[in-house]
Amino acid sequence: MKKIVTYLSIALFFSCTIFFSCSKKEDKEPKKGRIDKMTDHAAEVIVEKIKTPIDRARSVKEKEKERMKGIDESLKGIE
């Protein structure tokens, strides 16, 4: 009788620990370490430094298109 109670209690203990350990890991997000934070920050800085000239080039291109439209319209008026 003692063996049955002992085995049942051990089985109950292991099943409870497995159930709780599996359910807790899914809910939590892993915390970022110091290196990961520094890497993310460096990536953001690099992306911003690359994006800025590209955005400026696009705005200059748009201004050029507007000027060309203005010139074409004024030339059409002369003809």
C-alpha positions in Angstrom: 0.0 0.0 0.0 2.9 2.4 0.8 4.5 1.7 -2.6 1.3 2.6 -4.4 0.8 5.9 -2.5 4.5 6.7 -3.1 4.4 6.0 -6.8 1.1 7.9 -7.2 2.5 10.9 -5.3 5.7 10.9 -7.4 3.7 10.6 -10.7 1.4 13.5 -9.5 4.4 15.6 -8.7 6.1 15.1 -12.0 2.9 15.6 -14.0 2.2 18.9 -12.1 5.7 20.2 -12.7 5.7 19.3 -16.4 2.3 21.0 -16.8 3.3 24.2 -15.1 6.8 24.4 -16.6 5.4 24.1 -20.2 2.6 26.6 -19.7 4.8 29.3 -18.2 7.4 29.4 -21.0 4.9 30.1 -23.8 3.5 33.3 -22.1 6.8 35.0 -21.4 8.9 36.9 -24.0 12.6 36.5 -23.7 14.4 39.6 -22.3 16.9 41.2 -24.5 20.4 41.3 -23.2 22.8 44.3 -23.3 24.4 43.1 -26.6 21.0 42.7 -28.3 20.0 46.2 -27.2 23.2 47.7 -28.5 22.8 45.8 -31.8 19.3 47.0 -32.3 20.3 50.6 -31.5 23.2 50.4 -34.0 20.8 49.0 -36.6 18.3 51.8 -36.1 21.1 54.4 -36.4 22.4 52.8 -39.6 19.0 52.6 -41.2 18.3 56.3 -40.4 21.7 57.3 -41.9 20.9 55.4 -45.1 17.3 56.6 -45.3 18.1 60.3 -44.9 20.1 60.7 -48.2 17.6 58.6 -50.1 14.7 60.7 -48.8 16.5 63.9 -49.8 17.2 62.6 -53.3 13.6 61.7 -53.7 12.5 65.2 -52.7 15.0 66.8 -55.1 13.7 64.5 -57.9 10.1 65.7 -57.2 11.2 69.3 -57.2 13.0 68.7 -60.5 9.8 67.2 -62.0 7.8 70.2 -60.8 10.2 72.6 -62.4 10.2 70.7 -65.7 6.4 70.8 -65.7 6.5 74.5 -65.1 9.0 75.0 -67.9 7.0 72.8 -70.3 3.8 74.7 -69.5 5.5 78.0 -70.1 7.0 76.8 -73.4 3.5 75.6 -74.5 2.2 79.2 -73.9 4.9 80.7 -76.1 4.2 78.4 -79.1 
